[in-house]
Amino acid sequence: MPKGSQELTQARQEEIITACAKLYETMSFRDISLKDIARETSFTRTSIYNYFVTKEEIFLALLQREYELWVADLNTLRSRAAGMAPREFAEALAATLEARHRLLKIMTMNIYDMETNSRPEKLAVMKAAFGASLRAVEACLEAAFPGMSPARREAFVYAFFPFVYGLHAYAVVPDKQRAAMEQAGVPFRYHSLRHLARTGIRALLAGI
C-alpha cells in the first residue's frame, strides 16, 4: 500500500475510534451502534465497513489504543522509578491507572463480547498491545527494585493484572447497585479508583 494511502487509512481508522470513544463517555457499549458512530465521523456507516467489520472491532481498536497510551505512561514511570520506595512506587503506578479510566471500563465490562465478535487478526493486534503492557509493568518493577528476582517480578505481574481487571467495578458503582447493596444490608465502603489501586499495589508488593 502506498504511503499516502496507508496514512489516509490510519487517519480514517483513528477518526472512527475517536468517535467511538466519545460516545462511550455517555452511552453504554450495548446502546452504541455503527450508525451512531458514523454520525460522529465525516463519512457514512457503509464506509466504516472498509475498516471494521463489527462494532466490537472498533472497541477492540479503542482498547488497543488505550493500552498503548498506558504503556507510554508506564515507560515514563520506568524512567524515573530508580530509588523509589514501595509506597512511592505504588502511588505512581496507581496514578497511571487513574489516568486510564476508559481502559479499565472496557476491561471490566465489554472484553468478552469484543473478543467474541472480532476477527482473529484484529484480536492479535490488540493482544500485542496487551503484551507490551505486561512487559512495561515488569520493566517498571526492575527499575524501581533492582534486587527483585525475575520470579518475584513475574509473580507480581500475574497477580496485578487480574486485580486491575476488577478495579473499575469496585470504584465506579452505579446508583442502582448502591441502592441494592443498601437494601440487602451489605456493608461496603466505597473508595476512589486511585485509592483502591494504590492499596492493592502496596499489598502485592508487601506479599511478594
N, C-alpha and C positions, 0 to 999 in steps of 0.2 A: 504494500500500500504506500503511495507517495506520501512524503512527509506532511504536505499541506492537508491531504485527505485525512491522515491519521490525527492531526491536530484538530481538525473540524469534528471528527467523530468523538474525540475525547471531550471537546468543549460541549457538544450536544449531550453526551452522557452526563457530564457534570451538571448541566442545566436541569436535566431530568432528576438527578439525585438530589440536587438542592431544592427543587420544587417539592419532592417527597419529604425532605427534612422539614421544610416549612409547614406542610400540612400536618406532620406528625406532632408538632408542638401543640396543636389544638384539637386534633382528631385522633381517633383510635386506629390501630392497624386494620381492624376489621372494616371500618367505615370508609377508609380511603380507597378510591377506585382509580383505575388508569385514566378515566375521564377527568376526575378531579386533578390528577397530576398534570394532565395535558393542559388544563385551563391555566396552570401556573407557569407554563412554558410558552415559547414562541412558535410552537408547531403543533400539529394535530395528534390526536390519540393514535391514529394509524401509523404515524411516523415513529412513535415510540417503539413499535414492534421491530423496527430496524436495529434496535439496540438492546431491548429487553423483551423477553417473551411473556413474562408474567410480572405482576406487581411484586411478588416475592423476590424476584431477581433484582428489582430496583432497591428494595430494602436490604438485600444482601450486599449490593454495592455500597449502600449507605453505611452498613455495618463495617465493611472493609475500610471505607474512608475514616470512620471513627477509630478503628484500630490503628490506622496509620498516623492519625493525629495523636493518639495516646502514646504510640511508640516514639514520636518526636518529643513529647513531654518527658518520657522516660529517659531518652538519650540526654536531655538537658539535665535531668536529675543525676544521671550517672556521672556527668562531667563535674559535678560539684559534691559528689557523695563522699569523697575521701575524708576520713576523720569524723564522720557523723556518728553521734551516739544513737543507740537503738530508738530512743524516744524521738529524736530529731528526724531520723530516717522514716519512722512510722508516720510522722506528721507530713513529711514531704511526699511520701508515696500516697498517702490519703488525699493530699491536695490534687495529685494528678487524676485521681478517680472522681473527685468532686467536680473537676472541670469537664468530665466526660459523661455527663448525665444521660445524654442520648444513647451512648454506647451501652450503659448499664440498663437502661429501659428496654432496649431491643434484646439484649441478652436474656433478661428475665421473662419477657412477655411474648416474644414472637419468633424465637430462633427455630423452633420445631417446624412451624408452617413454612418459614422461609427456606429452610434446607430441603424440605419435602418437595416443594414446588419450584425448585430451581434446577437448571441443567448442571450436570457434574462438573463441567469445565468452569462454570461460574462459581460453583461452590469451592472448587480447588483454589481459585484466586483469593477468595475470602479467607480460606484456611491458611494460605501462605501469610496473610497479614496477621492472623491469629498467632501463627507460629513465631512471627517476628516479635510479637508482644511477650511471648514466653521467654524468648532469648533476651529481650530488653530488661525484663524484671530480674532475670538471673544476673545480667551484667551489672545492674544497679547494686545487687547484693555483693557481688565480687568487689566492686569499687568501694563500697562502704565498709565491708567486713572482710578484708583480705585473708584473715585467718579462718574463715568459714570453709569447711571442706565442700567439694563438689556434691557429695551425697547430701549434706545438710542444705545446700542451696536448692537441690532438686526437691528435697522434702518440703521446703518452704513453698516452692513454686506450685507443687501439686496439691498443697493444702490451700494456698492463696487463691488460685483461680476458681475452684468450686465455691469458696467463700464470696468472691467477687460476684459470682452469678446470682447470689441471693441478696445483695446489698440493696438494690432498688426496691425490692418487695418489702423490706423492713423499714426503709427510710421514707418511702413515698406511699402513704396509706390513704386510700380514698375515704371520703366521709362515710360511705355506706359500710365499709369494712370496720371503721372505728365504731360506728353505731352498733354493729353486730357484736363486736368484742365487748362493748359495754353491756349489751343486753344479755350476753352469755356469762357475764361476770368474770371475764378473763382479765387478770391484772397484767397490763402491758405498758411499759414505759417507752414512749416514742423519743427517738433521737435523730439528729441530723445525719445525713449520709457521711459527712466528713468525720463526725464523732464515731459512728459505727466502724468506719474503715480504719481510723486511727487505733481504736481499741482492739479490733481484730488483728491488725498487723502486729501490734505490740505483743499480743498474746501468742501469735505464731512465732515471733522472734524469740520470745522467752522459752517457748516449748521446744524450740529447735536449737 
